[in-house]
Amino acid sequence: MNKVIPPLPKILVAQAVENALLEDLGSVGDLTSDSTIPADLAITTHIVSRQAGCLAGTDILVSVMAQLSSEVTVDAHMPDSSIIKPGDHIATLSGPARPILSGERVALNFLGHLSGIATATRNIVDLVDDLPVRVTCTRKTTPGLRAFEKYAVRCGGGFNHRFGLYDGILLKDNHIAAVGGDIGTAIESARAGAGHMIKIEVEVDTLAQLEKALPHNPDIILLDNMGLEELRQAVAMTGKQAILEASGGITAATARGIAETGVDVLSLGWLTHSSPCLDLGLDIL
C-alpha cells in the first residue's frame, strides 16, 4: 500500500518549528554551544536511524535548520514513508556547528515522534493489507500537533478520521444521552443542521442500538468495543447501508481478527497518543 503523501503546507511547518525553537532557545539562545564552539567552526553530521521503522518529518528537519542559519545545508537521503533500518543515514547536515547543534533536539523530537507514529501505523496496516479495510487515527492527538501526527499516520499507510469538530458530525453516547437517549432523534437533528457536504456518524454500543439507528440512514456507524461475533452480526445487519467503523481497544494482536469480520474501518486512538518515539540520532563525522 504505497500512497503519494502530499507534504504539509510550508507555512504550517514553519510556524510549528518557530514555536519549538522559541521554547528551546528562549530569550538568550544556546548557552552551551555559544560558549564552547567557535563561531566559524563548520561540521558535517548525519541523522542516523537506530531502530527499524517508517520515516516521517523530514520537512521539519529542513525547516529547523533553515530558521537557524541559511548556511546549513540539509541533504535528505530518504523521503517520508520510507522503511528504514538501524544504521540508515536519513540525512546529512553540513555547515556552521552552532546552529546545527542548537537545532538538533528540536529536529530529533519531531522526527522521532512522527516516525514513531508512522511506524506503529505501518505495523497495523501491514497486518491487514490484504483486506478491504482502512486503518485510521482519531482526534486523540497532542494539542498543537494534530496536523503533524495525522500526517505521520498517512506516512505509515493509514488514513485520517475527522480533523476536528468542524469537519464531520460524530454523535457519541453523551450527545445521544443529552437529547433524551433517542438515537433517531439525534441523527435527524444532526441532519437538519448539517451542510450538504457533511457526513453523519453515530456511535452504538449494542446491536439493539444499531437496529434503532439504521432506519435513519447515518453515513457511518461506529461500533464501539464490540466483540467479534457482535461485529459479524453488525456487518450482516447493515449490509452496504453505511460504512462500519470498529473502535475500542484494537491492538496488533486483535486488528486482523476485527478486520476479518467485514468492517470497513479500524480506528485506533493510540496511534497518535501512545506510539513510542523512534530512536534517531545525530552523529558528527
N, C-alpha and C positions, 0 to 999 in steps of 0.2 A: 504494500500500500504506500506508494510514493506519490505525494502530492507536492505541487509547487506552492511554497508558503510565501505569500507576499510579505515584504518587510514591514515593520511598524513605521508609522509616519515619523520622519526625522525630527519634527518639532516635538513630538511626544517623547522620543528618546532623549533629546537634548534637555528637556525640562526635568525629567526624572534624574538624569545624570547630574545636572546642575544642583539639584536639591541634595543629592547624596554627597557630592563633593563639598558643598557648604557645611553639611553636617560633620564631615570629617576634618575639614581644614579650619573651620571656624573663622575668627577674625584675624588670626595670627599666621596660619599656614602650618606647614610641616616642620615642626621644630627639629625633629631628628635629622631629616635629610638636609635641611638648610644649614644646620650647624656642623655637619660632618662631611658632606660631599662637596667638592669643588664645583662651582657653577659651570665650568667649562668641561666637566668630565662627561664623556659620551660612553654609552654601553650598548650592547646587544643582548636581548633576553628572549626567551621562548616561554609561551604559555603551554604547559605540558599536562596531559591527562595522566592521572594516577589511578584511574578506575575505568572500567568499561562502561559505556553509556551512550547517550544520544545528546548531541550538542545543540545548545540554544543560547543566544545572547551575544553573538559576535559583533553586531552593530553597536551594542552598548560599549563594548571594549573600544571600538574605534572612536566613539563619541567621548569617552572618558579622556583618552589621550589627546584628542583634538582640542578639548576645552582647556587642558592644562598647558599645552605647548604645540605650536604649529610646526615645530622642528622634530617632533616624534613621528616616525613612520610606523604604520601597522600593516603588516603583510599577513592577512588571514589565509591560512592554508586549507581550511576545511569550512564549508558552508554550514549554516544551521540545518538541522535534521540529519547531519552525518552521524553514522555509527562510529564511535571511537573506542580505542582500546588503550590499556596502560602504555605509557611511553610515547603516544602520538603527540606530535607538535601541532598545536592548534593554530598558533600564530607566532610571528616573530616581531618584536618591537625593537626599534633602533632609534637612538637619539640621546639627548641630554638625560643624565641619570636621575636628576632631581624630580622632574615631572613623572617619569616612568615609575619611580618608587612611591611617589606621593599618590599616584592613581592606582597602584597595584591592588590594594584591598577593596576599593570600590568596584573595580573591574571584576575581580575574582568573586566578590559577593554576588554580583548579578549573574555572572557566568555559571557559578556553581549552583546557585538556587534554581535558575531557569533550566539548566541542563539536568538537574535532579528531577524536576517535574517532567521534562521531556523523556527522560529515561524511564521513569515509573509508568508514564503513559504508553511508551513503546512496548514495555513488558506486557501490559494488559492487551494492547492491540494485537500483538503477535499471538497471544493465546486464542484469539477469536477471529483471526484474519480471514479464515476460510468461510466464515458465517456471515449472513446478511444483517449485521448489527453494527451500530456505531458506538464508540466509546466517547463519552463526553465528561466535561468537568461541570462544576456548579458555581454559585456565587460565593462559595466559602473560600474567599481569597484574602490576601494580605491587603489591608486598606492602603490605597495609593498605588498598588502594583497589579491591579486586576488585568489591565490590558496586556501586561508583560507575562503574567502567569498563564493567561488564556492563550497567548501566542506560543508559549512553551508547550502547551498541550497540543496545539496544532503541529508544532515541530515534531512531536512524538507520534504523529499519525492519528491523533484524536480530533474531536470536534468540540465546538463550544455550545453550551447551553446559553440562555439569555445573558446579556452583559449586565443588565441592571433591571430595576423595577420599571423602567421606561420603555423597554422594547419587547415585552411579552407579558401576558397575563397568566399567572400561576395561582390557582385557587387552592390553598393549602387547608389543612384541617381547622386552623384558627379562623380563617376567613369564613369558612362554612359555618363554624360554630357561632361566629359573631352575627350571622344573619338568621339564626334560629335553627341551624343544623340541616337545612334542606339543600341538598346538592343541586337539584334542578333550579331552585330559585337563584342560587349563587351563579350558576352558569348563564342563565337568561339575563340576569342583571349585568353581568360582565359583558355579554354580547351586545346588549343595548347601548353600553357606553364605549365600546371599542371601535377604533377606526377599522376601515375595511382591510387593512394590511396586517392587523394584529391577530395573532393566533391565541387561542384559549386552551390552557391546560388545567386539568383538575386532578388533585391527589385523592386516591382512595386507598383504604387500608384493608378492605374486605371485598369479597365477591358480591356481597349484598349491596355495598355502596357502588360498585361498578355497575350492577344491574340498574340502579337508580340513575346513574349518570348517562348511560348510553342513549336513552331516548332524546337527550338534549344535545346530542352531537358535538361534544367537545372535540377540538382538533387533536389533542394529545391527552393521554391518561397516564398519570404517574402511579405506578403500582408500588406502594411503599412497604418495604420489609415483608414481602410475601415469600412463602416457601415455594419450592419448585413445583409441587403439584398445583398450588393455587395459581402460580404463573401460567402453567399449561392450560388450566381451565379458563383463565382470563383471556388468553390468546384465542381459545376456541369460541368464547362468548362474543368477543369483539370482532373477529374476522378482520376485514380490512377497513372497518368503520373509522378507526382512529389509530394514530401512532401510539404504541405502548412503550413506556419508559420504565424500566426496573431500577429501583433505587433503594439504598439502605444496606450497609454492611457488605458491599461487594468487594471481594479481595481477589488476589491472584489465584487462590485456591478454589474460589466459587464462581469466578467470572464465566468460565466456559460452560459450566452446567446451567447457569442462568441464561446465557445466550442461546443455548440449545433448546430452551422452552419455546422459542419463536418470537420473543420480544424484539422490538426494533432498536432500542437504545439502552445502553448501560450508563448510568450517571454515577460518578464517583467523586464525592467532595474531597476526599483525602488526597487526590492527585495534586491539588493546589495548596491545601493547608498542612499536609504532613509528609510530603515526599522528602526523603533525605537529600541533602546537598551532595552534588557530585564533586569528588575531590580533584581539583585542578590546582596547579601551582605555577609560579613564575620563577624561572631559573636564569641566572646570569651565566652567559657562556664564558 
